[in-house]
Amino acid sequence: MTTELTLLSAFLAGLLGSGHCIGMCGGIVGMLTMNLSVDVRQSFPRLIPYLLNYNIGRISSYTIAGILAGFLGEQFVGWLPLENPRIVAMWVAGLFMIALGLYIGAWWQFLTYFEKAGGFLWRKIEPFGRRFLPVKHPLQALGLGLIWGWLPCGLVYGILFFALASGSAGNGGLLMFAFGLGTLPMLLTMGATAQWLTRFAQKIIVRRIAGTMVILFGLMILFMPPPHHNSNSSSASNLDHLNTEP
């Protein structure tokens, strides 16, 4: 199921929805930079290794979660008593993409229920992140990103359901990696203290436009031609076998 469209959808969901990340991740980036020396904080070339390592860790956690979700989804789809179960996976992905657009646009906060459920796991993981504070070295920023990538977030969970319907562990990992890359520009810029951009991204009209675009991608996925089922190839091989019989 992983096509250029679905990967682009995941990337744009991260890019367009990353204004939402400001509220949740802004404080974390602030903690990351707070204890750095003034000359590092005020010099973007010296600050960038910390920000890059934090985001590499964060995106790595997203990718791991996508691999797990894709693997679980692959097992579930294999159990469906349908001729072409991939159609169900596409519908699930499209519907959750629409739900994600509604969430980004602040029309329907359905995904906040998953954030609350994820809070249980987060309470078990979060104490490990404190071991990397205060951040004094880029490798500590990497460790912090690996932990904070599991922070409960409706935006992340929306793409995780997308990964769940992706059909394989590899596809799920690729989708979450593409999503993580989409969030990178905003979080890097936010780390560089570009306050005008963060204020712009949080405007309701910007969120509504971003949410609408994500919804349109969800609709495109819903109306994509269904993937070919393997039974066609197996039938063809059976015909070839019959034709070769004396």
N, C-alpha and C positions, 0 to 999 in steps of 0.2 A: 504493500500500500504506500510505501514511502516514495513519492514522486517529487518532481521539482515543485509542484503546487503545494503539497503538504509541508515540505521543508520550508518553503517560502512563507507559508501561513504561520508556522511556528516562529520563524524569525521575526516576522512583522508583528505577531502577538507580543513578543518580547520587546520589540522596538517601540510599538505604539502604546503598550501597557506599562512601560517602565516608569512613567510618571507616578504610577501607583507605588513603585518601589521606593520612592523618595521618603514616603512616610514611614515605611517599615525598616528600610536599610540605611536611611540617612543617619540615624543615631549610631548605628554600628560603624559606618565609615567615620563618623565623628570620634568614636572611641579609638578607632584605629590610628587616627592622626593626632589625637589630643596630646599624647605623651611624646610625640616626636619633637626634636629640637626645632626651634623657630626657623633656622636656616633651611631645614629640610621642608617644613610646611610651606614656606614662602617660595620655594624653588620647585616648579613642576618637574623638571628633569630629575631632581633628586627624590621627589615624592612618587613618581610614576612606578618605580620598582615595588613599592609597598602596595599601591593600588592594583597593579597588575597581578601580583601574587595573591592578593585577597580575592580578586575576581577569578583567577585561574582555579583556586580552591573551590569557590562557590559554583562555578560552571562544572567542575569535575563532579561535585556532589549531585548536581542536576542530572548529569549524564549517567551516573551510577543508578540513580532513582529511575531514570528512563529505561535503562537496561532491565532492571527488575520488573518494572511495569510491563514492558514489552514481552518479557518471558512469561509472566503470569497471563497476559492477554492471549498469547499464542496457545497456551495450554487450554484456556477456557474455550477459545474459538474452535479448537480441535474436537471438543466434546459436543458442539452444537449439531443436532440431527438435521442439518440443512444441506441442500445440494451445493450451495455457494455461500458459506458462512462469512466470507469477506464482505458481503453486502451489509451484513449487520454491523461489522466493525466500522465500515465507512459511515453508516448512519449515526453510530455512537460518537464517532470523531466529529462529524459535522454538527450534531446537536450540542456537544460540549463546547465546540468553537463558538457557536451562537451564544451559549450561556456565558462564555468568557467575555464576549463582546458586550453583553448586557451588564456584566460585572464591571468591566473597564469603564463603560459609559455611565456608571452609577444609576442604572435603571432598575436592576434586580440584583440583590446581593446574596443570591443563592449559594455561592461558593464560600461564604463566611461560615456556613455550617461545617464544611470540611476543615476550615482553619481551626475551629474549636475542637474538632475531633483530633486534628494533628497536634494540638497542644499537649496531649498526653505523652506522645512520643518525644516532643520537644523538651518537656520537663526532665526526661531521662538523659537527653543529649547535651543540653545547654551547659551543665556544670563543666564539661570537658573544654568548652570554649573559653572559660575563664582562665584556664591554665596558660593561654597565649597572651593574656593581658597583664601589664601594659605591653604594647607592641614596640619592640626596640630593634627588630631585625626583619627583613623581608620574608624570611622563612616562617616567622611567627605570624605574619599576615596571611601566608599560605594556609597554615593550620587553622587560623580563625575563619578563613573562607570555607574550608572543608566542613567545619562544624556549622557555620551559619547558613550554609546552603540548605540545611534541613529545617530552617525556620518556617513555621506554618504560614502559608501564603496562598490565598485563593487563586492568584494568577498562576503560580507554579502548579497548583493542583489541577487547574483547568487543562494545562498542557500535559500533565501526567495522565489524565484520562484519555487525551489524544494519543499518548504513547501506549496506553493500555490497549487501544484498538489498532495499533500500528501493524500487528501481525508477527513481530519477531523481536527478540531482545536487541538485535542490531539496529532495527528501525526505530525502536523506542529510544535507544541511546542517541541516535542521530537527531531525532526530533528535539529532545531535551537539550542537546548541544547547540542546535540551531536557535532554539529559544534563548539559551544563555548568551549566545553571541548577540542576539537582538537587544538584550538588556545592557550590554557592555557600554555602549556610547554614553547613555545617561548616567550610569553609576561612575564611570571614569570622570565624566565632566563634573558630576556632583562632588566627587572627591577633590577636584581641582577648585572647588568653591565658586563655581559659576552660578551665583544665586539667581540671576535673571532667568536662566534656563529652567531652573527648578520651579520658580514661580510661574513661568509660562506653562510648563507641563502639568501643573496642578489646576489650571483654569478649567472650569466645568465644560466650556465649549470645546476645549482641546480634547478632554476625555471623551466627550460625546462623539466627536469626529473619529477619534481612534477606535472607539467601541463600534461605531457603524462600519468601519472598514473591516474589522475582525469579523463582525456578523456576516458581511458580504462574502468573506472567504469561507465561512462556515456553510453558507448557502451554496457556494460553488462546489464544495466537497460533497454536499448532499446530492447534487445533481450531476456529479461526475459519472461517466459511463462505468458500470460495474466491472470489477476486475475479472479477467478470464479465470475460470475454474480449471484445476488440473485434470478434471475428469475428461476434458476434451482431448488432451494429449494422450491420456491412457487409452481412450477409445480409438484414437488414430493408430496407436501402436498395436491394439488388438486387431484392427482391420488389416494392417500390414502383415501381421502374423498369419491371419487367415489367407491372405493373398499368396503367401509363400508356401502354403500347404499344397501338396500334390492332389 
